[in-house]
């Protein structure tokens, strides 16, 4: 659900703040056995199977599996039961940042030490199933896996049917595969393993191509690299990677002088966090929130070791290198007060999977003594805590998809009470920052695209709000980066980001727009980089495009000029002049112009003959960032034209663009995408017979919907963690994220929404037809879109499809919504995806 957010395209860019996904963070202990089987003979055999698999003895495991399998003729008893991505990472698919309405208070938190670093190579991974070796290829566990390995035409798993009916508004929904929700069931594990084994068998002939693609992509990555250092307090912080190591190493060096912008060459390096050491022995590892005290001594950070986005809080003494005993589970945001000893952190509700409590902890005290400061009982809302850039105030924000509320507390008075700026009001979203006794408030109280107002800290009422930037119908005010002498209005116009500089005349709020940072290409991504110094005279921003690698610039406010600090080096003979990008528009069914960004290799372009890849998302108001990906070169160099559809439901043209593709007009998202593909093929950008499409999470919903509407239009579909079981998920309010998601999709308990959602829900609209080749990917510990949605979708489609095109379900048995966590393993996943696409598009 909110988790359905998904997928930015593979890009080295890190879109704004943190991935939001309502669909969850954490759960506690996650079941991580490698194999499971239904054993009618003895539970001891099943236990031995798991043990042998975990020990790596695949041969013994297969022998045991044979004992556990019941002959197919016998009936089985029914079993019961979002540091944001580093800029510089190149995820082909990753969950997008949280929608604006879900963003915790100012969390790009100006005080967080490890903000995105634009120039660090990829750090994402997927563990492609530890137990794919167990080639069980029938959900009835008919023990045919050994024959399938040898057969030319292996038999796909066929899941058993167990009919479940739900009647509402006079309509009965039937679900034959609801039993796949039983995550702990050995039968469910066996089915997922069988699908993995089947996929492994079908794609085995592509193994040499996968290896070649992996080596190609690896050759374009500078494996040992370092990010641009940024100044925070008395330290310069940066991250570096080392060849053969999966994770980044976060470091710092002490500054020698107050005005210094680069660390001294001879300064000693201190390692703040080494992801590789922290991840030792773990199949998955991710660092979440981080913050360091003003004096630079204490680090608060959170870690996830399962992929379920359940983070554990740790506190480290950076002077001694010791981590304090005691940990807190299910932590979201963290922020220190100005006294260098009081930490505020938010906690997730274990059932609802939303951040709902804020606690206060004092160094030296037991966590059992931590004080509950705030609790939000509205199921639609998540909370987050941060600090203003000037460091004077702590900010607590509570936000749903369409409403937000901010409170503040003097950072020097951590035991005080938070004060609300403007009480929550449905459909009103706002965010705050502070300068010289004034709150700068970005608000949509007078228009969907937001305006900027100021008000005194001592006079918060709306009668005191003074407008500084008005609302504009054609310009979205996405954020405001506030400094002592200027602010940056981060806006979106004509579907592209703009960074506009406003300079203050003095200490008051009066400011005029003095310049705009210019960008040279027709399609690009640009956003603020790490800027910790409130009284800065220069502004750092990140820039990249479909053909320009991730870059960090520094803009001189007075001189109005930009200086390149670093551009990610792309080894392996990359020549950007070989590639071109364009910005096009397709005409939707209702006449609306839909933007499209495309990239291709110029000497490989042949009108109407190239294989065409089209990516889409179109939900939560998320604007697709047009970033660079060195991985993508493996497609471009083989003549594939890549296109990105900025369809309604996304935020590419502001809030109204989002509104036009949600709730009772959601189908616009799907018809926009179809119009995009048709326009591209009619305009000669691709061969109509060789079109592949990709999307993930909510973009996976898009994939399922358009495959039902126009299966003839596509040759291949790549769908990551797809939100395809819309009706069953949105009718189950016991699932985390369902209630908050009502504001994006609608509440199906209301008849109008029920009937409308039923017209596009991919699972409910599958039909006997010829479908494109499909690769559907999920993760067992996904907390956003549960694994059973894609599993049920594939199981049902297998019984309906009238073609012999591949239908593959690949389940990562050890990761969550965004896949695994190490950069080298991640490349292997991308190689798997690309090999599938290239084969289906007749490129190889």
ZAKOLGU-238672 format. One record per residue (C-alpha): y, x, z; residue in one letter. Coordinates in steps of 0.05 Angstrom, whole numbers, padded with zeros to 5 digits, always signed. Example, Ala and Ser with C-alpha at 12.3 -4.5 7.8 and 13.67 -1.06 7.14 Angstrom:
2
-00090+00246+00156A -00021+00273+00143S 
This chain:
844
+00000+00000+00000X +00065+00030+00012X +00021+00083+00003X +00011+00059-00062X +00066+00103-00077X +00042+00152-00118X +00048+00195-00168X +00101+00236-00193X +00079+00272-00254X +00055+00341-00249X +00117+00377-00236X +00141+00438-00200X +00194+00396-00171X +00197+00367-00104X +00233+00302-00106X +00275+00283-00048X +00251+00273+00022X +00182+00260+00046X +00128+00217+00016X +00132+00150+00047X +00071+00110+00038X +00064+00056+00085X -00009+00061+00078X -00019+00104+00132X -00020+00170+00165X -00073+00182+00215X -00136+00158+00246X -00173+00195+00297X -00238+00230+00287X -00258+00225+00214X -00329+00221+00195X -00343+00282+00152X -00417+00286+00139X -00432+00313+00070X -00488+00266+00053X -00516+00199+00073X -00577+00159+00053X -00611+00095+00072X -00675+00114+00106X -00725+00060+00119X -00777+00110+00143X -00741+00147+00198X -00670+00158+00221X -00692+00229+00238X -00701+00243+00163X -00631+00219+00149X -00603+00262+00204X -00642+00321+00177X -00613+00307+00108X -00542+00312+00135X -00559+00375+00173X -00590+00409+00113X -00532+00390+00069X -00481+00416+00119X -00519+00481+00122X -00516+00488+00048X -00591+00479+00037X -00586+00433-00023X -00659+00440-00042X -00684+00416+00025X -00632+00361+00026X -00657+00334-00041X -00728+00335-00016X -00708+00296+00046X -00667+00248+00004X -00729+00230-00036X -00762+00209+00029X -00702+00166+00048X -00699+00128-00017X -00731+00059-00024X -00763+00041-00090X -00716+00000-00134X -00762-00061-00131X -00753-00070-00057X -00692-00105-00028X -00647-00068+00018X -00625-00098+00083X -00552-00112+00087X -00515-00060+00128X -00458-00079+00174X -00404-00045+00189X +00076+00243+00067X +00148+00389+00098X +00153+00350+00036X +00120+00383-00024X +00148+00451-00034X +00193+00456-00094X +00155+00502-00137X +00089+00467-00127X +00060+00438-00191X +00021+00377-00173X -00005+00341-00234X -00008+00282-00188X +00019+00275-00118X +00044+00216-00078X +00118+00207-00088X +00169+00213-00034X +00180+00153+00009X +00223+00099-00021X +00294+00102+00004X +00285+00042+00048X +00228+00076+00084X +00261+00144+00093X +00264+00164+00166X +00334+00179+00191X +00364+00233+00147X +00298+00267+00142X +00308+00318+00096X +00327+00330+00168X +00382+00382+00161X +00354+00417+00222X +00282+00423+00199X +00267+00497+00187X +00219+00491+00130X +00253+00450+00077X +00226+00450+00006X +00228+00518-00026X +00236+00513-00100X +00204+00577-00120X +00137+00579-00087X +00076+00570-00132X +00032+00508-00124X +00003+00490-00058X -00041+00430-00069X -00115+00423-00074X -00172+00378-00080X -00241+00392-00056X -00283+00364-00109X -00337+00335-00067X -00378+00379-00023X -00441+00342-00036X -00438+00329-00110X -00501+00370-00111X -00539+00311-00085X -00551+00277-00152X -00569+00207-00129X -00549+00165-00188X -00565+00094-00167X -00534+00054-00112X -00602+00022-00101X -00622+00095-00089X -00678+00091-00139X -00689+00166-00135X -00676+00177-00209X -00626+00233-00198X -00674+00287-00220X -00690+00250-00285X -00617+00237-00298X -00602+00311-00296X -00650+00321-00353X -00637+00258-00393X -00589+00259-00451X -00563+00191-00429X -00561+00190-00353X -00559+00122-00321X -00496+00106-00281X -00501+00079-00211X -00504+00004-00206X -00479-00023-00140X -00514-00082-00110X -00477-00148-00106X -00464-00186-00041X -00420-00245-00056X -00360-00259-00011X -00313-00317-00024X -00241-00328-00001X -00207-00394-00015X -00132-00402-00011X -00082-00448-00045X -00140-00484-00078X -00166-00421-00112X -00230-00385-00094X -00232-00309-00101X -00301-00278-00107X -00317-00207-00087X -00386-00179-00098X -00370-00109-00071X -00334-00121-00005X -00392-00085+00029X -00365-00019+00002X -00312-00023+00057X -00365-00003+00108X -00344+00070+00110X -00394+00091+00163X -00453+00060+00125X -00502+00111+00096X -00510+00063+00037X -00436+00068+00021X -00438+00144+00027X -00499+00145-00018X -00464+00103-00071X -00403+00148-00071X -00447+00210-00075X -00486+00178-00132X -00422+00166-00170X -00401+00238-00158X -00468+00263-00182X -00465+00219-00244X -00395+00244-00261X -00418+00315-00250X -00476+00305-00298X -00434+00271-00351X -00381+00325-00349X -00428+00384-00343X -00420+00402-00417X -00346+00412-00403X -00358+00464-00350X -00340+00523-00396X -00276+00487-00417X -00258+00473-00344X -00266+00546-00328X -00223+00566-00387X -00169+00517-00367X -00171+00542-00296X -00162+00614-00318X -00105+00593-00364X -00067+00557-00310X -00079+00613-00260X -00051+00663-00311X +00015+00625-00311X +00024+00630-00235X +00055+00688-00199X +00005+00688-00143X +00043+00734-00097X +00114+00708-00092X +00171+00694-00043X +00221+00637-00039X +00297+00642-00035X +00315+00655+00038X +00361+00605+00071X +00404+00616+00133X +00395+00573+00195X +00429+00597+00258X +00416+00671+00271X +00357+00674+00223X +00340+00675+00149X +00278+00633+00134X +00233+00637+00074X +00162+00627+00052X +00116+00672+00013X +00048+00668-00019X -00005+00722-00029X -00057+00728-00083X -00124+00695-00066X -00094+00659-00005X -00092+00583-00009X -00030+00569+00034X +00041+00592+00042X +00064+00637+00099X +00129+00616+00132X +00171+00675+00155X +00240+00695+00180X +00285+00755+00189X +00342+00761+00238X +00412+00761+00209X +00457+00821+00221X +00524+00786+00217X +00551+00714+00222X +00573+00709+00149X +00511+00741+00118X +00477+00699+00064X +00418+00746+00050X +00373+00781+00101X +00383+00856+00109X +00333+00896+00069X +00309+00933+00130X +00303+00873+00176X +00234+00863+00207X +00194+00803+00185X +00169+00752+00235X +00114+00704+00215X +00132+00634+00238X +00069+00599+00213X +00012+00625+00171X -00022+00566+00138X -00082+00609+00119X -00098+00627+00191X -00086+00557+00216X -00132+00530+00162X -00190+00577+00176X -00255+00538+00176X -00223+00474+00152X -00236+00438+00087X -00166+00407+00090X -00102+00430+00122X -00030+00407+00118X +00034+00421+00157X +00077+00360+00168X +00142+00357+00208X +00175+00420+00235X +00237+00436+00276X +00263+00498+00312X +00309+00499+00372X +00381+00522+00362X +00367+00588+00396X +00309+00601+00348X +00256+00607+00401X +00214+00544+00402X +00179+00514+00341X +00152+00443+00341X +00105+00429+00284X +00050+00380+00265X -00015+00390+00228X -00065+00345+00192X -00136+00372+00184X -00169+00313+00150X -00123+00287+00096X -00115+00221+00132X -00043+00237+00148X -00055+00235+00222X -00014+00293+00249X -00021+00330+00315X +00040+00360+00350X +00040+00433+00371X +00095+00474+00404X +00098+00549+00392X +00138+00602+00428X +00165+00645+00371X +00183+00701+00420X +00112+00711+00444X +00074+00680+00386X +00035+00635+00434X +00023+00561+00423X +00030+00520+00486X -00031+00483+00511X -00035+00409+00502X -00025+00369+00438X -00002+00300+00420X -00037+00258+00366X -00008+00214+00312X +00061+00246+00312X +00111+00235+00255X +00181+00263+00261X +00203+00317+00311X +00273+00340+00331X +00301+00384+00386X +00363+00367+00426X +00418+00419+00435X +00393+00443+00503X +00335+00481+00469X +00284+00449+00514X +00283+00374+00500X +00240+00350+00442X +00240+00280+00412X +00180+00258+00372X +00155+00194+00341X +00085+00165+00348X +00044+00123+00301X +00010+00058+00321X -00064+00072+00317X -00080+00005+00284X -00018-00009+00241X -00009+00063+00218X +00067+00060+00225X +00113+00104+00267X +00137+00057+00321X +00151+00095+00386X +00200+00151+00403X +00183+00197+00461X +00223+00250+00498X +00188+00314+00521X +00216+00371+00563X +00187+00441+00557X +00144+00458+00617X +00125+00386+00632X +00057+00355+00617X +00057+00309+00557X +00031+00254+00603X +00101+00255+00634X +00137+00245+00567X +00185+00187+00568X +00182+00129+00520X +00253+00122+00493X +00245+00068+00441X +00193+00022+00411X +00199-00020+00348X +00153-00080+00349X +00171-00106+00280X +00110-00092+00237X +00153-00081+00175X +00190-00021+00205X +00177+00053+00213X +00219+00099+00254X +00240+00171+00246X +00286+00218+00285X +00331+00275+00260X +00398+00308+00273X +00464+00309+00237X +00481+00372+00197X +00536+00391+00245X +00484+00388+00301X +00525+00343+00346X +00483+00280+00344X +00410+00259+00344X +00397+00202+00296X +00341+00150+00303X +00328+00107+00242X +00283+00047+00236X +00270+00023+00165X +00229-00026+00125X +00227-00029+00049X +00292-00068+00046X +00326-00062+00114X +00347-00004+00159X +00381+00008+00225X +00409+00074+00253X +00424+00095+00324X +00455+00159+00351X +00455+00201+00415X +00498+00260+00435X +00452+00321+00424X +00480+00352+00488X +00460+00291+00529X +00385+00281+00513X +00373+00234+00572X +00427+00186+00549X +00420+00121+00511X +00420+00113+00436X +00477+00072+00407X +00465+00027+00346X +00514+00037+00288X +00502-00031+00255X +00448-00079+00280X +00393-00092+00230X +00406-00146+00180X +00357-00167+00126X +00369-00133+00059X +00420-00085+00089X +00403-00011+00083X +00446+00046+00107X +00443+00119+00129X +00492+00161+00169X +00519+00231+00179X +00576+00258+00222X +00640+00298+00212X +00701+00306+00257X +00690+00243+00299X +00674+00199+00239X +00609+00169+00214X +00600+00173+00139X +00557+00113+00122X +00521+00103+00056X +00511+00027+00053X +00489-00027+00005X +00526-00082+00041X +00567-00098-00021X +00521-00079-00077X +00450-00055-00091X +00473+00014-00114X +00507+00032-00048X +00578+00053-00031X +00606+00104+00020X +00648+00084+00080X +00673+00118+00143X +00684+00093+00213X +00703+00126+00279X +00647+00142+00328X +00684+00100+00379X +00696+00040+00333X +00631+00021+00297X +00647-00051+00278X +00650-00067+00204X +00722-00086+00210X +00735-00011+00220X +00695+00011+00159X +00739+00045+00107X +00713+00052+00036X +00712+00122+00006X +00668+00112-00055X +00661+00041-00083X +00598+00007-00106X +00587+00015-00181X +00539-00027-00223X +00518+00031-00267X +00516+00088-00215X +00467+00093-00158X +00492+00132-00097X +00426+00161-00076X +00450+00206-00019X +00510+00243+00010X +00505+00315+00033X +00562+00324+00083X +00595+00390+00102X +00657+00412+00139X +00701+00421+00077X +00667+00380+00024X +00611+00332+00009X +00563+00324-00049X +00553+00254-00076X +00481+00254-00102X +00482+00200-00155X +00439+00174-00211X +00471+00151-00276X +00438+00135-00343X +00372+00151-00309X +00392+00223-00293X +00413+00256-00227X +00485+00277-00218X +00515+00323-00165X +00589+00308-00156X +00634+00350-00110X +00686+00316-00065X +00733+00362-00027X +00769+00344+00038X +00844+00353+00041X +00841+00370+00116X +00804+00349+00178X +00810+00276+00161X +00763+00234+00117X +00808+00234+00056X +00773+00269-00003X +00778+00272-00078X +00726+00288-00130X +00742+00358-00152X +00683+00375-00197X +00614+00358-00222X +00557+00407-00229X +00539+00409-00303X +00467+00409-00329X +00450+00432-00400X +00388+00392-00419X +00375+00319-00439X +00321+00308-00387X +00319+00346-00321X +00311+00343-00246X +00365+00366-00197X +00376+00357-00123X +00403+00393-00062X +00365+00454-00040X +00365+00478+00032X +00436+00478+00061X +00435+00487+00136X +00506+00514+00148X +00556+00458+00162X +00618+00500+00147X +00589+00529+00082X +00634+00548+00024X +00577+00546-00026X +00525+00493-00041X +00453+00507-00062X +00417+00462-00109X +00351+00461-00146X +00344+00450-00220X +00288+00446-00270X +00269+00408-00332X +00208+00394-00374X +00217+00463-00407X +00257+00502-00355X +00220+00529-00294X +00241+00512-00223X +00307+00546-00207X +00353+00553-00146X +00428+00558-00158X +00487+00569-00112X +00551+00532-00130X +00618+00561-00109X +00660+00501-00087X +00727+00536-00097X +00708+00574-00160X +00670+00515-00190X +00616+00560-00217X +00540+00565-00208X +00500+00629-00196X +00425+00631-00208X +00390+00657-00146X +00319+00652-00171X +00277+00620-00225X +00202+00615-00217X +00170+00669-00259X +00118+00642-00308X +00072+00700-00327X +00021+00698-00383X +00070+00701-00442X +00110+00637-00430X +00167+00628-00481X +00210+00568-00467X +00239+00569-00537X +00172+00545-00563X +00180+00478-00528X +00228+00419-00536X +00245+00358-00494X +00277+00293-00515X +00304+00230-00484X +00286+00165-00520X +00289+00090-00507X +00238+00036-00521X +00256-00037-00527X +00219-00081-00478X +00194-00151-00494X +00258-00181-00464X +00304-00132-00501X +00315-00084-00443X +00321-00010-00462X +00268+00032-00425X +00282+00107-00419X +00228+00156-00440X +00226+00231-00429X +00182+00272-00475X +00162+00345-00482X +00121+00380-00536X +00109+00447-00568X +00152+00451-00631X +00105+00488-00676X +00047+00441-00658X +00084+00377-00673X +00058+00336-00732X +00088+00267-00742X +00037+00213-00724X -00020+00262-00714X -00013+00292-00644X -00054+00268-00585X -00006+00232-00538X -00006+00231-00462X +00038+00180-00425X +00051+00180-00350X +00078+00122-00310X +00091+00098-00239X +00143+00043-00233X +00144+00021-00160X +00182+00027-00095X +00247+00046-00131X +00219+00116-00142X +00252+00154-00199X +00206+00201-00236X +00231+00273-00229X +00230+00310-00295X +00204+00377-00270X +00170+00437-00300X +00095+00450-00295X +00062+00513-00318X -00004+00475-00314X +00022+00430-00368X +00024+00487-00417X -00051+00480-00426X -00039+00412-00457X +00024+00429-00495X -00006+00491-00526X -00063+00449-00553X -00014+00402-00588X -00011+00345-00537X +00055+00308-00535X +00072+00289-00463X +00115+00229-00446X +00142+00200-00381X +00159+00126-00379X +00218+00107-00334X +00196+00035-00328X +00224-00021-00285X +00201-00021-00213X +00222+00052-00207X +00291+00076-00187X +00310+00112-00251X +00369+00065-00264X +00386+00048-00192X +00366-00008-00145X +00372-00064-00198X +00319-00026-00239X +00273-00029-00179X +00288-00103-00167X +00270-00118-00239X +00199-00093-00229X +00177-00119-00161X +00157-00184-00127X +00157-00242-00177X +00178-00199-00236X +00127-00144-00225X +00095-00155-00293X +00157-00123-00325X +00130-00057-00301X +00067-00066-00343X +00099-00094-00405X +00151-00038-00403X +00095+00013-00404X +00060-00020-00462X +00126-00023-00500X +00135+00051-00486X +00068+00070-00515X +00078+00026-00576X +00147+00055-00589X +00121+00127-00584X +00064+00116-00633X +00107+00076-00682X +00160+00131-00680X +00109+00184-00698X +00104+00220-00631X +00030+00209-00626X -00033+00186-00661X -00045+00112-00643X -00119+00126-00639X -00110+00184-00589X -00069+00159-00531X -00085+00178-00459X -00048+00150-00399X -00043+00171-00326X -00018+00142-00261X -00035+00144-00187X -00032+00099-00126X +00019+00045-00148X +00015+00080-00215X -00060+00068-00211X -00044-00006-00206X -00004+00004-00270X -00064+00037-00303X -00110-00021-00284X -00061-00074-00305X -00046-00046-00374X -00119-00031-00387X -00133-00105-00375X -00074-00127-00417X -00083-00080-00476X -00149-00041-00473X -00144-00030-00548X -00080+00011-00540X -00110+00069-00502X -00165+00120-00515X -00170+00147-00443X -00144+00129-00374X -00136+00177-00315X -00125+00138-00251X -00114+00171-00183X -00125+00134-00117X -00108+00069-00153X -00083+00008-00117X -00126-00040-00157X -00153-00091-00107X -00086-00124-00097X -00109-00193-00074X -00160-00172-00021X -00116-00118+00007X -00052-00160+00011X -00090-00218+00042X -00117-00174+00098X -00062-00165+00148X -00109-00126+00194X -00102-00067+00146X -00046-00018+00161X +00012-00025+00114X -00004-00095+00088X +00053-00130+00126X +00106-00078+00107X +00083-00084+00035X +00103-00157+00031X +00173-00133+00015X +00149-00097-00048X +00094-00142-00075X +00103-00209-00040X +00062-00246+00012X +00001-00278-00021X -00004-00327+00037X +00054-00361+00002X +00028-00398-00059X +00080-00374-00109X +00065-00301-00094X -00010-00313-00091X -00013-00343-00160X +00034-00291-00190X -00002-00231-00160X -00068-00260-00184X -00043-00256-00256X -00041-00180-00254X -00088-00155-00198X -00132-00106-00237X -00196-00119-00197X -00190-00194-00205X -00173-00192-00279X -00230-00148-00303X -00266-00183-00360X -00322-00172-00411X -00287-00127-00461X -00286-00058-00492X -00246-00012-00445X -00220+00059-00455X -00255+00119-00426X -00236+00123-00353X -00234+00176-00299X -00220+00143-00232X -00207+00190-00172X -00203+00174-00099X -00211+00206-00030X -00255+00183+00027X -00200+00193+00079X -00143+00162+00040X -00100+00124+00090X -00054+00094+00037X -00101+00065-00015X -00170+00060+00017X -00227+00091-00022X -00262+00024-00030X -00209-00003-00077X -00226+00045-00135X -00300+00044-00115X -00302-00032-00121X -00262-00031-00185X -00311+00017-00219X -00372-00020-00192X -00347-00086-00221X -00324-00056-00286X -00393-00025-00298X -00422-00095-00302X -00370-00121-00351X -00351-00067-00400X -00378-00076-00471X -00370-00005-00494X -00404+00062-00486X -00342+00100-00465X -00347+00142-00402X -00330+00108-00336X -00328+00160-00280X -00313+00152-00206X -00300+00218-00170X -00291+00214-00094X -00263+00273-00056X -00306+00268+00007X -00260+00312+00048X -00187+00294+00033X -00136+00239+00033X -00084+00205-00011X -00055+00268-00041X -00121+00305-00051X -00138+00370-00017X -00092+00423+00007X -00104+00492-00023X -00070+00516-00086X -00131+00547-00120X -00177+00488-00108X -00122+00443-00134X -00122+00480-00200X -00196+00467-00207X -00182+00393-00199X -00130+00395-00253X -00177+00433-00298X -00228+00377-00287X -00177+00324-00307X -00152+00362-00367X -00221+00376-00394X -00236+00302-00391X -00172+00284-00427X -00179+00337-00481X -00251+00316-00495X -00233+00242-00501X -00173+00257-00545X -00216+00298-00593X -00176+00361-00580X -00239+00400-00563X 
